[in-house]
Amino acid sequence: MYFYLKAAHIIFVVTWFAGLFYMPRLFIYATEAGEKPEPACNILRNQLAIMMKRLWYGITWPSAIITFVLGISVLWDGNWWAILWKPEGSWLIIKLAFVVLLYAYHFSLQKILNEELRGIYRYSSQQLRVWNEVATLFLFAIVFLATVKQSISLFWGFISLLALLLVLITAIKIYKILRKNT
């Protein structure tokens, strides 16, 4: 049963991340729609609001809940809880800390969604582009910890995440420059 639970857990992690990656893109598009003249602005924002609600409540939230339930099941059925507080379980504690932070990120997107659905666009498209990449950092950290487990070096893992962060920030800056030039 363990492997079936694990496979289902991975599938719902993937669908959850699909929502976490696409939702900020929709926020960006809705924010940038504000630069369009009426009635285009209103038409775009109304259509994007429909897309946001369907993605968030139809895919992202259900996937987050099922991921959580299946994650607890995998932790229990795979007997991972037994090593949780032992030295060989340190990778799991760090992974679970990243998972908690990922759920915090999820709730931050919920807050932005609620604001945008009320017509409050607090963040620039550039800020939302940066916020969009946070999920990428969580994905890398969680997958590497789950895959390489205790063989990962905390120092090199941290350095790798910093390097990835620098690459992402550089890519965002390059995109901003290219976008201004077109």
N, C-alpha and C positions, 0 to 999 in steps of 0.2 A: 504494500500500500504506500510505503514511503516514497517510492520513485514516481508513482502517479500523482501524489500530492506535490512533490517537488516540480514535476513537469507542469502541472496546472499553475503552480505558484509562479514559475518563470513566464508562462504565457501571459498571466495577468500583470506581472511586472512590466512586460513589453507593452501591453495595451495601456497601462497607466502612464508609462513614459511617453507613449505616443501623444496622449493628451497633455502631459506636462511640457512637451516640446512644442506642440502646435498652439496651445492656448496663448502664450505670450505673443506669438506671431499675429494672432487675431487681435490682441490688444494693440499691437503696433499698427496694424492696418486701420483699426478704428480711430486711433489717435491721429494718424496721417490723413484720414478722411476729413478731419476737421479743417484741413488746409484747402479742401475743395469748396467751390461755390455751391450755394443752394440751388436746386434741390438735391444735387449729387451727394452732398455731405449727409443729408438726412437719409437718403435712400441707402447709401453704403452702410451707415451706422446701424440702421434698422436691420439690414440683411446680416451684417456681422454679429449683431446681438442674437439673432436667431441661431446662427452657426455656433456662437459661443455657448449658449444655453444647451444646445443639443450635444455638443462635444463634452461639456463639463458634466452635465447631469446624466447623459446617456452612456458615456464611455469612461470619463476620467474618475468621477466619484465611485461608480460601481467597481471599477478596476482597483482603486485604492483600498476599498473595503475588502474585496475578495483577496487581494494581495496580503492584507493584514491577517485575515482569518487563516489563509493557507500558510502564511509565514509562521504563525503560532503552531499550526498543525505539523509543519515540517520540523520546527524546533523541538516539539514534543515527541513526534513519532520517530524522528531520527536520533533521539536521545542526545541532542546537542545541548540541552539545558544542563546535562550532567557535567560538561566541561566548562560551562560558562564562567565560573569563578576560579578556574585552575589556570596555571600559566599557559597551557596549550590552547586555552580558550580566549586569550587576549585579542586575537584577530576578530573573534565573534563579537566581543564587547565593542570594539571600535566600529565594526560593521553596523551593529545595532544603533550605535550613536549616530552614524551617518543616516541610517534609516529614520531615526527620530527627527533629525534635521531636514530630511527630505519631506516628511509629513508637515513640518513647519513651513517649508517652502510651498507645499501644496496649499496650506491654509492662507499663505500670503497671496497666492493667485486667486483664491476665493475672495479675498478682500478686494483685490483690484477688479475682479469681475463684478462684484456688487456695486462698486463705485462707478464703473463704466456703464453698467446697465441703468444707473441713475443719472447718467450724463455727466459724471465727474471724471475728467481726464487729467489726473494729477501729474502723470509722468510723461516725459518726452519720449519720442520713438527711440532715441539713442539710449536713454536710461532703460527702457524696456528691452532693447537688444542685449544690453549687458545682463539684465536680470534673466533673460531667456537662456543664457549660457550657464547659469547656476546649476540647472538640472544636468547638464553635461558633466560638470565636476562631480556631482553626486553619483551619476551613473558609473563613471570611471572608478571612483573610490570603492563603491559597493561591489561592482563586478570583480575588480582585482582582489579585494579582500575575500570574497566568496570563492574565488577560483584558486588563489595561491595560498590561502589560509595562513598558517603559522610560518611559512617560509618567507613571507614578505618582511622586509626590513622597514620599520616605522620611519626611519630617517629617509631612506630612498623613496618610499611611498609618498612622503610629504614633499620631497624635492620634485618628484614626478608630477604631483598635483599642482605645484607652483609653476612648473614648466608648462603644463597644459594651460593653466590660467593665463600665463604670459602670451602663449600662442593665440588663445581666444581673444584676449584684449587687443593684440596686434591685428588680428583679422578684422575685428570690429572697427578699429581705427582706419585700416586700409579701406574697408567698405565705405566708411563715412567720407573719406577723401574722394574715392571714385564716384560716389553718389553726387557729391557737390560739383564734380567736374562734368557731369552729364546733364 
